[in-house]
Amino acid sequence: MAISKRTGGGKAPEEFWSKVLAAPKVKRILEKRGFSPEAFQRDYEADTSRGPRSPQRPSRTQIDAVEAFQQSGDFEALKRALSTESSAVANSSLRRVMQFKALGGVKTVRRRTGA
């Protein structure tokens, strides 16, 4: 049986390995090929080659959009400011900015106006 250079609906192989795989399907294929799912699970859980992920720094656009959202409470305006229709993207940006601010990443500078 030849292995195709392209898999998964015409996507490049490197794209395949960047997505989350379904555990039941992986187990089924391991068993079909004669591999032990239990041994795979032990090896997978023992692999500590990648360190913990650090939060992604939000862009200035995200920070400004979230700060405006905190003032207005308008979630649709937040999505427009982030140029997205996705609530998941807006929620992710909101979480990222709040986490960044909580870790001391954004310092608000207030200037005196008038006398």
C-alpha positions in Angstrom: 0.0 0.0 0.0 1.5 3.3 -1.1 1.3 6.3 1.2 0.0 9.4 -0.4 2.0 12.6 -0.1 -1.3 14.5 0.5 -3.7 13.5 3.2 -7.0 14.6 4.8 -9.0 16.2 2.0 -6.1 17.7 0.0 -4.1 19.3 2.8 -0.4 19.1 3.0 1.1 16.6 5.5 2.5 19.4 7.7 -1.0 20.8 8.1 -2.3 17.4 9.2 0.2 17.2 12.1 -0.7 20.7 13.3 -4.4 19.8 14.1 -5.9 18.0 17.1 -6.5 14.3 16.5 -9.5 12.4 17.8 -8.4 9.9 20.4 -10.8 7.1 19.5 -9.7 7.2 15.9 -6.0 7.2 16.8 -6.6 4.2 19.1 -8.5 2.4 16.4 -5.7 2.9 13.8 -3.0 1.9 16.3 -4.8 -1.3 17.0 -5.4 -1.9 13.2 -1.6 -1.6 12.6 -0.7 -3.8 15.5 0.6 -1.2 17.9 -0.3 -1.2 21.6 -2.5 1.8 22.5 -1.4 1.4 26.2 2.3 1.6 25.3 1.5 4.6 23.1 -0.3 6.3 26.0 2.6 5.6 28.4 5.1 7.1 25.9 2.8 10.1 25.1 2.3 10.9 28.8 6.0 10.4 29.6 7.1 12.8 26.8 8.1 16.1 28.4 10.1 17.5 25.6 8.0 20.6 25.3 7.9 23.1 28.1 4.8 24.9 29.3 3.3 27.4 26.8 3.5 31.0 27.7 0.7 33.3 26.9 0.8 35.2 23.6 1.3 38.9 23.9 -1.8 40.8 22.7 -1.4 43.3 20.0 -2.1 47.0 20.6 -5.3 46.7 18.5 -6.5 43.9 20.9 -5.6 45.9 24.0 -7.4 49.0 22.7 -10.5 46.9 21.6 -10.7 45.2 25.0 -10.3 48.5 26.9 -13.1 50.0 24.8 -15.3 46.9 25.5 -14.7 47.3 29.3 -16.0 50.9 29.0 -19.0 50.1 26.8 -19.9 46.5 27.4 -20.7 46.2 23.7 -19.5 42.7 22.6 -20.5 43.3 18.9 -18.3 46.5 18.9 -15.5 44.4 20.4 -15.8 41.9 17.5 -15.9 44.8 14.9 -12.8 46.3 16.5 -11.0 43.0 16.2 -12.2 42.6 12.6 -13.9 39.3 13.3 -17.4 37.8 13.4 -16.2 34.9 15.7 -17.2 35.1 19.3 -14.5 32.6 20.1 -11.8 34.9 18.6 -13.2 37.9 20.6 -13.3 35.8 23.8 -9.8 34.6 23.2 -8.6 38.2 22.8 -10.4 39.3 25.9 -8.8 36.6 27.9 -5.4 37.2 26.5 -5.5 41.0 27.2 -6.9 40.5 30.8 -4.2 37.9 31.5 -1.5 40.1 30.1 -2.8 43.1 32.2 -3.0 40.9 35.3 0.7 40.0 34.8 1.6 43.7 34.7 1.9 43.9 30.9 -0.1 47.1 30.4 0.6 50.2 32.3 -2.1 52.9 32.0 -0.7 56.4 31.9 -3.0 59.2 32.8 -2.2 62.7 32.0 -3.4 65.7 33.8 -5.6 67.9 31.7 -6.2 71.5 32.4 -5.2 73.5 35.5 
